[in-house]
Amino acid sequence: MTLARIIPIGNSRGVRLSRQVLATSGLNGEVEIDCRPGEVTIRAIQHPRAGWDEAFALMAARGDDGEVDGGLTQQSSFDAEWSW
């Protein structure tokens, strides 16, 4: 656990995080801040598609990237030209 003080920063207040705290947490750039009574949580932003490239590459390596609809996307008689 690390202790810190809330300090004035311009018209606001803040907490300075030491280099060691930043290195241990891995925080860098933009962060997400969650506030509750008596508690502030700072965490790295979770990108919604993080890891997708690696997951798709693994699927391709396993041969698990085929059609999921069993070939239903082929043209059927219902798709024939309609006349009105």
Summary of the structure (lengths in Angstrom):
residues: 84
radius of gyration: 25.8
end to end distance: 75.5
largest distance: 77.3
contacts: 101
relative contact order: 0.08
helix: 25%
strand: 21%
